[in-house]
């Protein structure tokens, strides 16, 4: 009787790291990693030596020094005696403001244009095609500058609104003034204020939060969540009985009624801009640099989003549209209930890239004088302190963190709405 056994394995030899396919890929990866780390280490070491020779040891102490410059558009209190750190934080908030407003506006415009590009109306579809191709094939910087120039030339100066026979007039019941310096719009105010919360004391990131705003948002969010619960209950009833209860008025009521009551208790009213001397006072001032940057980035990015939406809709089988029409659904309902929900799995991944592009393109704000993180930290702060390495690294890290956050949130949303196969 004989026994079958595995053939004896040879002992390990160094040559196997190159000639043996079991180890060759690992060897190549290790060598590549060592080369990359060595190159990175050489760059860091060489940079440190050059900075030491110039007497500029890397340091972030400049962030604690007084900035000494003003920021024209800001969301928090700031003056020129605050630190460079607070100036950078103020610029970051301006960047986030443009990113959020731009993504919202670009998404709405892009969806509308993308759907209209598929319209059976030849004139409408061709006009949308002209819009898409025009914006996509011209650099965004030119659109930003052009929009700024249009705002300056299109609207009158503030002094044109003064006098007994003003040359220009306010709109929307004398509540909004459109000037070449910016837009003056009503400001939300409360006559019975609950006060403010001072967060972080004297820390550079300190800011005040209105308790009125917190109360308003809390009631509004609670109403939205309650409306979601009403909709979820209607879904369960529909799944069990085949009949869906009417939910529009109950959902609208739980959102609007409590919010209106809170606003009434707090004495909500609008502070209108008024002409005083040669300029407006009161209200909320939106500088033309903010408006120009927002419009240009939104319209530019919307052109790309429109093509993404169009491609997503075309990716859905025509049979889905025919089946929905056979059930008696109108074209608008077919698009909102059948086509777009299925197209989301195609639309969202490239949509994430467009949101990231819009956020990064906001760094062109300095072209129209809007003080974002690039204009503050990489602009005036860099020129005043001479800390080019530190400011560039900080700005890169900030943009990286913002981009990764946007990507993470959108990927989470993508996972939540993607189709679940059996």
Buried (B, 14 or more C-beta within 10 A) or exposed (E): EEEEEEEEEEEEEEEBBEEEEEBEEEEEEEEEEEEEEEEEEEEEEEEEEEBEEEEBEEEEEBBEEBBEBEBBBBEBEBEEEBBBBBBBBBBBBBBBBBBEBBBEBBBEBBBBBBBBBBEEEEEEBEBBBEBBEEBEEEEBBEBBBEBBEBBBEEBBBBBBBBEEEEEBEBEEEEBBBBBBBBBBBBBBBBEEEBEBEEEEEEEBEBBEEBBBBEBBEEBBEBBEEBBEEBBEEBEEBEEEEEEEEEBEEBBEBBBEEBBEEBBEEBEBEEEBBBBEEEBBEBBBBBBBBBBBBBBBBBBBBBBBBBBBBBBBBEEBEEEBBEEBBEEEBEEEEBBEEBBBEBBBBBBBBBBBEBBBBBBBBBBBBBBBBBBBBBBBBBBBBBEBBEBEBBBEEBBEEBBEEBBEEBBEEBEEBBEEEEEEEE
